[in-house]
Amino acid sequence: MTLDQLITFLWVSRLGGVRRAAQEMNISQPAVSGRIAALEQSLGTQLFERAQRGVTLTKKGALLQEYSEKILDLVEGIKADIIPAEAEDSLLRVGVAETIVQLWLPRFVSTLYETYPKIRVEIVVDVSINLRQQLLERNIDLALLMGPISDYTVDNVELPKIKLAWFKPAGRPDPNLSTTPVITYHRNSRPFRELRRQLTDRHGHSAQLFPTSSIHAGLEMVATGIGVGLFPQLFAAQLVNQGRIETFDPGWTLDDLAFTASFLGEPRNDLCAKAADIALSCATSYMDG
């Protein structure tokens, strides 16, 4: 029985099949099958019930899964306590929502490289709903997104919330939100869905929503008089200082945006956990000014 066999066994048990385990581990399906067969032979018992749609654990397999997870947790603990941070050379795939990209992402990446000089970082920028799916499908390792992600496999580290404010073109009278276009977040986002519900409840179905995937583009649309917008206060400082847009108060707004640094807790990855803590530290220091 080897550590590689146990790791392979865990991936097959978690993902429910040899093909998906092979894809996750970046090895061939015959290699995965060979490791499982060797493990079953060394233990003298069948670990999986095989079917056309995948595999399920036998009773002995479920027992081995508990032991294997404890062993892998110990291995991660050894790596965390023994291997110096400057020797860590893993690849960290980070998915990031645009709001964070425009705020403290550079500080986060810089701190990562200061802590782990040999680390390799890949950044994917997308809307939160897509980042959630990519994390669950294990295409990224860490997601900085509007969260939390409600899944038992995911650990969520709460990040500082971001305050929203209403903006209009400078010098214009306060708008009637039942007739004035409202520019805001992407249509597949939580702010868009909540804003649509609020506008419908307050102003009926005549309210117009213009979603955008770029916050800065949305603020420029406000500045040019296309409509009004509901965006993070932090993003608008430059346009406000230039006298192109200003805040207004329609008497209500949405709750502050909640973000999390989310990563898969099964299997435990100490690098992801530490990167999430670094994200929290960078976000907090940025928001505190």
Order of alpha helices (4+ residues) and beta strands (2+ residues): alpha-alpha-alpha-beta-beta-alpha-beta-alpha-alpha-beta-alpha-beta-beta-beta-beta-alpha-beta-alpha-beta-alpha-beta-beta-alpha
